[in-house]
């Protein structure tokens, strides 16, 4: 959502899960990302755009914006992932923006 207005409750119709990625070591000593569920909630799908990234190889870049009610454990966390449970698509959360005192906008990126 490009403006600072909070969405109506009826627009929060997309089921999403937000995960925090914690670095762990496996039995061989390699570093792996452990997904820890932060919240399981409904979101309003905002702007959804796409394009091509032509650096070393051609990849498709998808930007998505989801607005959720404010939750503890999301603001200030660096490694977050958002899973849209309706499409089974997993996005990397690039930025979290506060909308007023009660909502957050999660700006997400996905490279296909």
N, CA, C and O atoms as CSV, one atom per row, in Angstrom:
chain,resi,resn,atom,element,x,y,z
A,1,UNK,N,N,0.838,-1.168,0.000
A,1,UNK,CA,C,0.000,0.000,0.000
A,1,UNK,C,C,0.890,1.241,0.000
A,1,UNK,O,O,1.743,1.397,0.873
A,2,UNK,N,N,0.695,2.094,-0.950
A,2,UNK,CA,C,1.563,3.246,-1.107
A,2,UNK,C,C,1.235,4.360,-0.132
A,2,UNK,O,O,2.105,5.170,0.186
A,3,UNK,N,N,0.018,4.422,0.343
A,3,UNK,CA,C,-0.348,5.500,1.251
A,3,UNK,C,C,-0.198,5.043,2.701
A,3,UNK,O,O,0.122,3.886,2.971
A,4,UNK,N,N,-0.435,5.968,3.622
A,4,UNK,CA,C,-0.287,5.673,5.046
A,4,UNK,C,C,-1.589,5.247,5.684
A,4,UNK,O,O,-1.679,5.211,6.911
A,5,UNK,N,N,-2.587,4.926,4.910
A,5,UNK,CA,C,-3.878,4.530,5.462
A,5,UNK,C,C,-3.868,3.064,5.837
A,5,UNK,O,O,-3.299,2.232,5.130
A,6,UNK,N,N,-4.500,2.755,6.950
A,6,UNK,CA,C,-4.635,1.373,7.380
A,6,UNK,C,C,-5.720,0.705,6.534
A,6,UNK,O,O,-6.688,1.359,6.147
A,7,UNK,N,N,-5.571,-0.583,6.243
A,7,UNK,CA,C,-6.585,-1.271,5.443
A,7,UNK,C,C,-7.822,-1.572,6.284
A,7,UNK,O,O,-7.744,-1.716,7.504
A,8,UNK,N,N,-8.946,-1.660,5.614
A,8,UNK,CA,C,-10.154,-2.109,6.285
A,8,UNK,C,C,-9.980,-3.569,6.683
A,8,UNK,O,O,-9.225,-4.305,6.048
A,9,UNK,N,N,-10.670,-3.982,7.722
A,9,UNK,CA,C,-10.524,-5.337,8.235
A,9,UNK,C,C,-10.889,-6.382,7.174
A,9,UNK,O,O,-10.328,-7.477,7.175
A,10,UNK,N,N,-11.806,-6.065,6.284
A,10,UNK,CA,C,-12.211,-7.017,5.247
A,10,UNK,C,C,-11.113,-7.239,4.204
A,10,UNK,O,O,-11.136,-8.246,3.497
A,11,UNK,N,N,-10.159,-6.322,4.099
A,11,UNK,CA,C,-9.074,-6.485,3.138
A,11,UNK,C,C,-7.979,-7.417,3.645
A,11,UNK,O,O,-7.137,-7.858,2.864
A,12,UNK,N,N,-7.979,-7.719,4.926
A,12,UNK,CA,C,-7.004,-8.659,5.489
A,12,UNK,C,C,-7.496,-10.081,5.229
A,12,UNK,O,O,-7.972,-10.762,6.137
A,13,UNK,N,N,-7.374,-10.518,3.972
A,13,UNK,CA,C,-7.979,-11.779,3.555
A,13,UNK,C,C,-6.993,-12.821,3.045
A,13,UNK,O,O,-7.408,-13.894,2.608
A,14,UNK,N,N,-5.711,-12.532,3.091
A,14,UNK,CA,C,-4.696,-13.464,2.617
A,14,UNK,C,C,-3.969,-14.061,3.814
A,14,UNK,O,O,-3.388,-13.329,4.614
A,15,UNK,N,N,-3.996,-15.372,3.942
A,15,UNK,CA,C,-3.351,-16.052,5.069
A,15,UNK,C,C,-1.847,-16.118,4.818
A,15,UNK,O,O,-1.408,-16.620,3.784
A,16,UNK,N,N,-1.050,-15.603,5.777
A,16,UNK,CA,C,0.403,-15.600,5.646
A,16,UNK,C,C,1.047,-16.090,6.945
A,16,UNK,O,O,0.446,-16.048,8.019
A,17,UNK,N,N,2.275,-16.550,6.809
A,17,UNK,CA,C,3.106,-16.902,7.954
A,17,UNK,C,C,4.414,-16.134,7.835
A,17,UNK,O,O,4.995,-16.055,6.753
A,18,UNK,N,N,4.880,-15.566,8.951
A,18,UNK,CA,C,6.143,-14.848,8.972
A,18,UNK,C,C,7.125,-15.667,9.802
A,18,UNK,O,O,6.833,-16.060,10.932
A,19,UNK,N,N,8.302,-15.917,9.213
A,19,UNK,CA,C,9.340,-16.706,9.864
A,19,UNK,C,C,10.582,-15.851,10.101
A,19,UNK,O,O,10.899,-14.962,9.311
A,20,UNK,N,N,11.281,-16.137,11.206
A,20,UNK,CA,C,12.593,-15.544,11.478
A,20,UNK,C,C,13.623,-16.610,11.140
A,20,UNK,O,O,13.456,-17.773,11.509
A,21,UNK,N,N,14.680,-16.227,10.446
A,21,UNK,CA,C,15.739,-17.169,10.083
A,21,UNK,C,C,16.875,-17.054,11.083
A,21,UNK,O,O,17.534,-16.018,11.173
A,22,UNK,N,N,17.101,-18.127,11.837
A,22,UNK,CA,C,18.191,-18.175,12.798
A,22,UNK,C,C,19.303,-19.038,12.232
A,22,UNK,O,O,19.044,-20.095,11.657
A,23,UNK,N,N,20.544,-18.591,12.394
A,23,UNK,CA,C,21.707,-19.360,11.939
A,23,UNK,C,C,22.010,-20.444,12.967
A,23,UNK,O,O,22.159,-20.159,14.155
A,24,UNK,N,N,22.099,-21.684,12.503
A,24,UNK,CA,C,22.423,-22.839,13.345
A,24,UNK,C,C,23.527,-23.636,12.663
A,24,UNK,O,O,23.741,-23.517,11.457
A,25,UNK,N,N,24.223,-24.448,13.449
A,25,UNK,CA,C,25.212,-25.354,12.880
A,25,UNK,C,C,24.664,-26.772,12.921
A,25,UNK,O,O,24.115,-27.217,13.929
A,26,UNK,N,N,24.827,-27.473,11.801
A,26,UNK,CA,C,24.379,-28.866,11.783
A,26,UNK,C,C,25.481,-29.772,12.329
A,26,UNK,O,O,26.489,-29.286,12.841
A,27,UNK,N,N,25.294,-31.070,12.222
A,27,UNK,CA,C,26.236,-32.030,12.802
A,27,UNK,C,C,27.623,-31.962,12.166
A,27,UNK,O,O,28.619,-32.300,12.805
A,28,UNK,N,N,27.686,-31.525,10.903
A,28,UNK,CA,C,28.985,-31.441,10.228
A,28,UNK,C,C,29.671,-30.099,10.445
A,28,UNK,O,O,30.810,-29.912,10.018
A,29,UNK,N,N,28.989,-29.160,11.107
A,29,UNK,CA,C,29.567,-27.842,11.367
A,29,UNK,C,C,29.195,-26.790,10.343
A,29,UNK,O,O,29.619,-25.640,10.461
A,30,UNK,N,N,28.415,-27.157,9.343
A,30,UNK,CA,C,27.986,-26.197,8.329
A,30,UNK,C,C,26.872,-25.323,8.893
A,30,UNK,O,O,26.074,-25.771,9.715
A,31,UNK,N,N,26.828,-24.084,8.447
A,31,UNK,CA,C,25.801,-23.154,8.902
A,31,UNK,C,C,24.551,-23.317,8.053
A,31,UNK,O,O,24.611,-23.285,6.824
A,32,UNK,N,N,23.415,-23.491,8.723
A,32,UNK,CA,C,22.132,-23.625,8.038
A,32,UNK,C,C,21.140,-22.651,8.667
A,32,UNK,O,O,21.289,-22.255,9.823
A,33,UNK,N,N,20.124,-22.269,7.888
A,33,UNK,CA,C,19.078,-21.384,8.393
A,33,UNK,C,C,17.953,-22.209,8.998
A,33,UNK,O,O,17.405,-23.097,8.345
A,34,UNK,N,N,17.611,-21.914,10.244
A,34,UNK,CA,C,16.516,-22.572,10.933
A,34,UNK,C,C,15.329,-21.614,10.934
A,34,UNK,O,O,15.438,-20.494,11.433
A,35,UNK,N,N,14.179,-22.052,10.371
A,35,UNK,CA,C,12.991,-21.193,10.295
A,35,UNK,C,C,12.191,-21.304,11.580
A,35,UNK,O,O,11.760,-22.392,11.963
A,36,UNK,N,N,11.993,-20.154,12.254
A,36,UNK,CA,C,11.218,-20.085,13.487
A,36,UNK,C,C,9.965,-19.260,13.201
A,36,UNK,O,O,10.062,-18.117,12.755
A,37,UNK,N,N,8.788,-19.837,13.456
A,37,UNK,CA,C,7.531,-19.146,13.180
A,37,UNK,C,C,7.359,-17.966,14.135
A,37,UNK,O,O,7.383,-18.143,15.353
A,38,UNK,N,N,7.187,-16.764,13.584
A,38,UNK,CA,C,6.960,-15.564,14.390
A,38,UNK,C,C,5.469,-15.313,14.533
A,38,UNK,O,O,4.989,-15.053,15.636
A,39,UNK,N,N,4.722,-15.387,13.420
A,39,UNK,CA,C,3.274,-15.209,13.500
A,39,UNK,C,C,2.593,-15.888,12.319
A,39,UNK,O,O,3.178,-16.075,11.252
A,40,UNK,N,N,1.349,-16.244,12.547
A,40,UNK,CA,C,0.475,-16.866,11.559
A,40,UNK,C,C,-0.775,-15.995,11.542
A,40,UNK,O,O,-1.585,-16.058,12.466
A,41,UNK,N,N,-0.941,-15.182,10.497
A,41,UNK,CA,C,-1.962,-14.143,10.531
A,41,UNK,C,C,-2.553,-13.916,9.144
A,41,UNK,O,O,-2.195,-14.598,8.184
A,42,UNK,N,N,-3.454,-12.959,9.055
A,42,UNK,CA,C,-4.038,-12.537,7.783
A,42,UNK,C,C,-3.423,-11.211,7.359
A,42,UNK,O,O,-3.063,-10.387,8.200
A,43,UNK,N,N,-3.304,-11.010,6.046
A,43,UNK,CA,C,-2.682,-9.809,5.509
A,43,UNK,C,C,-3.487,-9.276,4.337
A,43,UNK,O,O,-4.270,-9.994,3.715
A,44,UNK,N,N,-3.275,-7.999,4.053
A,44,UNK,CA,C,-3.835,-7.360,2.858
A,44,UNK,C,C,-2.720,-7.282,1.831
A,44,UNK,O,O,-1.659,-6.719,2.103
A,45,UNK,N,N,-2.955,-7.842,0.654
A,45,UNK,CA,C,-1.968,-7.809,-0.419
A,45,UNK,C,C,-1.970,-6.424,-1.039
A,45,UNK,O,O,-3.005,-5.941,-1.498
A,46,UNK,N,N,-0.805,-5.787,-1.052
A,46,UNK,CA,C,-0.675,-4.453,-1.631
A,46,UNK,C,C,-0.161,-4.541,-3.052
A,46,UNK,O,O,-0.608,-5.381,-3.833
A,47,UNK,N,N,0.778,-3.674,-3.384
A,47,UNK,CA,C,1.346,-3.629,-4.724
A,47,UNK,C,C,2.144,-4.887,-4.999
A,47,UNK,O,O,2.888,-5.359,-4.139
A,48,UNK,N,N,1.991,-5.434,-6.205
A,48,UNK,CA,C,2.698,-6.631,-6.625
A,48,UNK,C,C,3.267,-6.348,-8.008
A,48,UNK,O,O,2.516,-6.245,-8.978
A,49,UNK,N,N,4.597,-6.220,-8.109
A,49,UNK,CA,C,5.236,-5.869,-9.374
A,49,UNK,C,C,6.295,-6.909,-9.710
A,49,UNK,O,O,6.637,-7.749,-8.878
A,50,UNK,N,N,6.805,-6.851,-10.918
A,50,UNK,CA,C,7.834,-7.796,-11.336
A,50,UNK,C,C,8.749,-7.188,-12.366
A,50,UNK,O,O,8.492,-6.102,-12.885
A,51,UNK,N,N,9.822,-7.896,-12.657
A,51,UNK,CA,C,10.787,-7.432,-13.639
A,51,UNK,C,C,11.869,-8.469,-13.836
A,51,UNK,O,O,11.793,-9.565,-13.282
A,52,UNK,N,N,12.879,-8.128,-14.625
A,52,UNK,CA,C,13.994,-9.023,-14.886
A,52,UNK,C,C,15.274,-8.403,-14.349
A,52,UNK,O,O,15.488,-7.197,-14.465
A,53,UNK,N,N,16.125,-9.241,-13.759
A,53,UNK,CA,C,17.435,-8.821,-13.280
A,53,UNK,C,C,18.458,-9.456,-14.210
A,53,UNK,O,O,18.512,-10.680,-14.335
A,54,UNK,N,N,19.267,-8.634,-14.861
A,54,UNK,CA,C,20.171,-9.138,-15.891
A,54,UNK,C,C,21.622,-9.116,-15.458
A,54,UNK,O,O,22.508,-8.989,-16.304
A,55,UNK,N,N,21.900,-9.239,-14.138
A,55,UNK,CA,C,23.303,-9.283,-13.719
A,55,UNK,C,C,23.907,-10.573,-14.222
A,55,UNK,O,O,23.660,-10.798,-15.406
A,56,UNK,N,N,24.574,-11.387,-13.652
A,56,UNK,CA,C,25.274,-12.526,-14.229
A,56,UNK,C,C,24.375,-13.518,-14.955
A,56,UNK,O,O,24.827,-14.190,-15.881
A,57,UNK,N,N,23.121,-13.621,-14.555
A,57,UNK,CA,C,22.191,-14.506,-15.245
A,57,UNK,C,C,20.807,-13.852,-15.224
A,57,UNK,O,O,20.561,-12.925,-14.451
A,58,UNK,N,N,19.936,-14.329,-16.053
A,58,UNK,CA,C,18.599,-13.758,-16.125
A,58,UNK,C,C,17.750,-14.377,-15.020
A,58,UNK,O,O,17.558,-15.593,-14.990
A,59,UNK,N,N,17.241,-13.547,-14.113
A,59,UNK,CA,C,16.347,-14.005,-13.063
A,59,UNK,C,C,15.137,-13.093,-13.035
A,59,UNK,O,O,15.227,-11.910,-13.363
A,60,UNK,N,N,14.037,-13.638,-12.652
A,60,UNK,CA,C,12.821,-12.852,-12.549
A,60,UNK,C,C,12.689,-12.324,-11.126
A,60,UNK,O,O,12.777,-13.087,-10.163
A,61,UNK,N,N,12.478,-11.027,-10.998
A,61,UNK,CA,C,12.361,-10.371,-9.706
A,61,UNK,C,C,10.905,-10.030,-9.457
A,61,UNK,O,O,10.264,-9.391,-10.292
A,62,UNK,N,N,10.375,-10.451,-8.315
A,62,UNK,CA,C,8.995,-10.166,-7.948
A,62,UNK,C,C,8.998,-9.383,-6.646
A,62,UNK,O,O,9.578,-9.827,-5.655
A,63,UNK,N,N,8.357,-8.226,-6.641
A,63,UNK,CA,C,8.198,-7.428,-5.439
A,63,UNK,C,C,6.740,-7.507,-5.006
A,63,UNK,O,O,5.828,-7.384,-5.824
A,64,UNK,N,N,6.536,-7.711,-3.722
A,64,UNK,CA,C,5.181,-7.778,-3.183
A,64,UNK,C,C,5.134,-6.990,-1.887
A,64,UNK,O,O,6.148,-6.820,-1.210
A,65,UNK,N,N,3.942,-6.512,-1.552
A,65,UNK,CA,C,3.742,-5.745,-0.334
A,65,UNK,C,C,2.558,-6.342,0.409
A,65,UNK,O,O,1.479,-6.508,-0.158
A,66,UNK,N,N,2.764,-6.663,1.681
A,66,UNK,CA,C,1.710,-7.217,2.530
A,66,UNK,C,C,1.557,-6.333,3.761
A,66,UNK,O,O,2.551,-5.916,4.355
A,67,UNK,N,N,0.318,-6.047,4.145
A,67,UNK,CA,C,0.038,-5.265,5.341
A,67,UNK,C,C,-0.601,-6.190,6.371
A,67,UNK,O,O,-1.597,-6.857,6.091
A,68,UNK,N,N,-0.013,-6.220,7.569
A,68,UNK,CA,C,-0.525,-7.045,8.647
A,68,UNK,C,C,-0.731,-6.180,9.881
A,68,UNK,O,O,-0.238,-5.054,9.954
A,69,UNK,N,N,-1.466,-6.718,10.851
A,69,UNK,CA,C,-1.575,-6.041,12.136
A,69,UNK,C,C,-0.238,-6.141,12.845
A,69,UNK,O,O,0.482,-7.125,12.681
A,70,UNK,N,N,0.097,-5.135,13.627
A,70,UNK,CA,C,1.386,-5.071,14.295
A,70,UNK,C,C,1.577,-6.264,15.230
A,70,UNK,O,O,0.675,-6.610,15.994
A,71,UNK,N,N,2.744,-6.887,15.168
A,71,UNK,CA,C,3.102,-8.042,15.982
A,71,UNK,C,C,4.461,-7.805,16.631
A,71,UNK,O,O,5.330,-7.154,16.053
A,72,UNK,N,N,4.632,-8.332,17.825
A,72,UNK,CA,C,5.940,-8.303,18.461
A,72,UNK,C,C,6.860,-9.286,17.753
A,72,UNK,O,O,6.409,-10.331,17.285
A,73,UNK,N,N,8.134,-8.961,17.673
A,73,UNK,CA,C,9.102,-9.861,17.064
A,73,UNK,C,C,9.311,-9.655,15.591
A,73,UNK,O,O,10.034,-10.430,14.965
A,74,UNK,N,N,8.705,-8.634,15.005
A,74,UNK,CA,C,8.894,-8.386,13.573
A,74,UNK,C,C,9.712,-7.125,13.332
A,74,UNK,O,O,10.615,-7.130,12.495
A,75,UNK,N,N,9.414,-6.054,14.045
A,75,UNK,CA,C,10.116,-4.789,13.846
A,75,UNK,C,C,11.539,-4.922,14.384
A,75,UNK,O,O,11.734,-5.343,15.524
A,76,UNK,N,N,12.523,-4.569,13.578
A,76,UNK,CA,C,13.915,-4.615,13.987
A,76,UNK,C,C,14.608,-5.938,13.721
A,76,UNK,O,O,15.814,-6.045,13.943
A,77,UNK,N,N,13.892,-6.946,13.256
A,77,UNK,CA,C,14.498,-8.239,12.950
A,77,UNK,C,C,15.012,-8.199,11.515
A,77,UNK,O,O,14.314,-7.739,10.611
A,78,UNK,N,N,16.244,-8.688,11.309
A,78,UNK,CA,C,16.875,-8.574,9.992
A,78,UNK,C,C,16.461,-9.696,9.052
A,78,UNK,O,O,16.065,-9.420,7.919
A,79,UNK,N,N,16.537,-10.937,9.477
A,79,UNK,CA,C,16.276,-12.069,8.582
A,79,UNK,C,C,14.851,-12.575,8.756
A,79,UNK,O,O,14.566,-13.357,9.663
A,80,UNK,N,N,13.954,-12.119,7.875
A,80,UNK,CA,C,12.567,-12.568,7.917
A,80,UNK,C,C,12.165,-13.138,6.570
A,80,UNK,O,O,12.651,-12.700,5.527
A,81,UNK,N,N,11.273,-14.119,6.600
A,81,UNK,CA,C,10.645,-14.656,5.398
A,81,UNK,C,C,9.145,-14.612,5.585
A,81,UNK,O,O,8.644,-14.786,6.696
A,82,UNK,N,N,8.424,-14.378,4.489
A,82,UNK,CA,C,6.973,-14.381,4.512
A,82,UNK,C,C,6.493,-15.465,3.562
A,82,UNK,O,O,6.912,-15.516,2.405
A,83,UNK,N,N,5.621,-16.323,4.048
A,83,UNK,CA,C,5.043,-17.389,3.217
A,83,UNK,C,C,3.573,-17.099,2.996
A,83,UNK,O,O,2.802,-17.019,3.952
A,84,UNK,N,N,3.181,-16.943,1.744
A,84,UNK,CA,C,1.776,-16.792,1.379
A,84,UNK,C,C,1.200,-18.203,1.293
A,84,UNK,O,O,1.508,-18.940,0.357
A,85,UNK,N,N,0.370,-18.584,2.260
A,85,UNK,CA,C,-0.111,-19.969,2.326
A,85,UNK,C,C,-1.113,-20.304,1.234
A,85,UNK,O,O,-1.347,-21.482,0.963
A,86,UNK,N,N,-1.708,-19.308,0.602
A,86,UNK,CA,C,-2.656,-19.583,-0.476
A,86,UNK,C,C,-1.944,-19.961,-1.772
A,86,UNK,O,O,-2.439,-20.789,-2.536
A,87,UNK,N,N,-0.783,-19.355,-2.020
A,87,UNK,CA,C,-0.032,-19.641,-3.242
A,87,UNK,C,C,1.216,-20.476,-2.979
A,87,UNK,O,O,1.896,-20.880,-3.922
A,88,UNK,N,N,1.528,-20.739,-1.712
A,88,UNK,CA,C,2.739,-21.459,-1.297
A,88,UNK,C,C,4.010,-20.783,-1.796
A,88,UNK,O,O,5.006,-21.451,-2.073
A,89,UNK,N,N,3.974,-19.484,-1.906
A,89,UNK,CA,C,5.126,-18.703,-2.345
A,89,UNK,C,C,5.842,-18.159,-1.118
A,89,UNK,O,O,5.193,-17.665,-0.197
A,90,UNK,N,N,7.158,-18.241,-1.089
A,90,UNK,CA,C,7.957,-17.745,0.030
A,90,UNK,C,C,8.752,-16.540,-0.457
A,90,UNK,O,O,9.475,-16.620,-1.450
A,91,UNK,N,N,8.609,-15.424,0.254
A,91,UNK,CA,C,9.298,-14.177,-0.069
A,91,UNK,C,C,10.311,-13.850,1.016
A,91,UNK,O,O,10.113,-14.192,2.182
A,92,UNK,N,N,11.382,-13.195,0.636
A,92,UNK,CA,C,12.339,-12.626,1.580
A,92,UNK,C,C,11.839,-11.230,1.936
A,92,UNK,O,O,11.601,-10.415,1.044
A,93,UNK,N,N,11.676,-10.941,3.234
A,93,UNK,CA,C,11.203,-9.625,3.660
A,93,UNK,C,C,12.379,-8.663,3.573
A,93,UNK,O,O,13.381,-8.821,4.271
A,94,UNK,N,N,12.243,-7.663,2.705
A,94,UNK,CA,C,13.309,-6.690,2.472
A,94,UNK,C,C,13.247,-5.540,3.469
A,94,UNK,O,O,14.284,-5.040,3.906
A,95,UNK,N,N,12.036,-5.119,3.833
A,95,UNK,CA,C,11.869,-3.954,4.700
A,95,UNK,C,C,10.525,-4.035,5.411
A,95,UNK,O,O,9.537,-4.491,4.835
A,96,UNK,N,N,10.491,-3.590,6.672
A,96,UNK,CA,C,9.254,-3.526,7.447
A,96,UNK,C,C,8.985,-2.057,7.764
A,96,UNK,O,O,9.820,-1.379,8.362
A,97,UNK,N,N,7.815,-1.573,7.359
A,97,UNK,CA,C,7.449,-0.167,7.559
A,97,UNK,C,C,6.224,-0.090,8.453
A,97,UNK,O,O,5.242,-0.803,8.246
A,98,UNK,N,N,6.293,0.783,9.446
A,98,UNK,CA,C,5.152,0.976,10.342
A,98,UNK,C,C,4.099,1.842,9.664
A,98,UNK,O,O,4.423,2.832,9.008
A,99,UNK,N,N,2.835,1.458,9.827
A,99,UNK,CA,C,1.704,2.263,9.366
A,99,UNK,C,C,0.893,2.595,10.608
A,99,UNK,O,O,0.128,1.768,11.105
A,100,UNK,N,N,1.065,3.786,11.092
A,100,UNK,CA,C,0.371,4.177,12.314
A,100,UNK,C,C,0.881,3.369,13.498
A,100,UNK,O,O,2.043,2.962,13.530
A,101,UNK,N,N,0.002,3.140,14.474
A,101,UNK,CA,C,0.397,2.380,15.654
A,101,UNK,C,C,-0.054,0.930,15.600
A,101,UNK,O,O,0.333,0.136,16.458
A,102,UNK,N,N,-0.861,0.567,14.616
A,102,UNK,CA,C,-1.474,-0.755,14.663
A,102,UNK,C,C,-1.166,-1.678,13.482
A,102,UNK,O,O,-1.566,-2.842,13.511
A,103,UNK,N,N,-0.471,-1.202,12.446
A,103,UNK,CA,C,-0.224,-2.036,11.272
A,103,UNK,C,C,1.229,-1.941,10.820
A,103,UNK,O,O,1.927,-0.971,11.113
A,104,UNK,N,N,1.664,-2.965,10.104
A,104,UNK,CA,C,3.001,-3.018,9.512
A,104,UNK,C,C,2.880,-3.384,8.041
A,104,UNK,O,O,2.044,-4.203,7.660
A,105,UNK,N,N,3.714,-2.776,7.230
A,105,UNK,CA,C,3.801,-3.140,5.820
A,105,UNK,C,C,5.106,-3.879,5.602
A,105,UNK,O,O,6.177,-3.359,5.917
A,106,UNK,N,N,5.026,-5.095,5.064
A,106,UNK,CA,C,6.198,-5.906,4.792
A,106,UNK,C,C,6.485,-5.859,3.302
A,106,UNK,O,O,5.704,-6.369,2.499
A,107,UNK,N,N,7.605,-5.249,2.932
A,107,UNK,CA,C,8.029,-5.158,1.539
A,107,UNK,C,C,8.867,-6.406,1.255
A,107,UNK,O,O,9.900,-6.625,1.887
A,108,UNK,N,N,8.411,-7.220,0.299
A,108,UNK,CA,C,9.017,-8.531,0.065
A,108,UNK,C,C,9.617,-8.621,-1.334
A,108,UNK,O,O,9.182,-7.936,-2.259
A,109,UNK,N,N,10.634,-9.489,-1.470
A,109,UNK,CA,C,11.308,-9.714,-2.742
A,109,UNK,C,C,11.442,-11.214,-2.946
A,109,UNK,O,O,11.680,-11.962,-1.998
A,110,UNK,N,N,11.288,-11.648,-4.196
A,110,UNK,CA,C,11.487,-13.046,-4.541
A,110,UNK,C,C,12.196,-13.128,-5.874
A,110,UNK,O,O,11.778,-12.494,-6.843
A,111,UNK,N,N,13.273,-13.908,-5.934
A,111,UNK,CA,C,13.993,-14.163,-7.187
A,111,UNK,C,C,13.635,-15.544,-7.668
A,111,UNK,O,O,13.878,-16.527,-6.967
A,112,UNK,N,N,13.059,-15.640,-8.859
A,112,UNK,CA,C,12.725,-16.952,-9.437
A,112,UNK,C,C,13.869,-17.431,-10.306
A,112,UNK,O,O,13.792,-18.514,-10.887
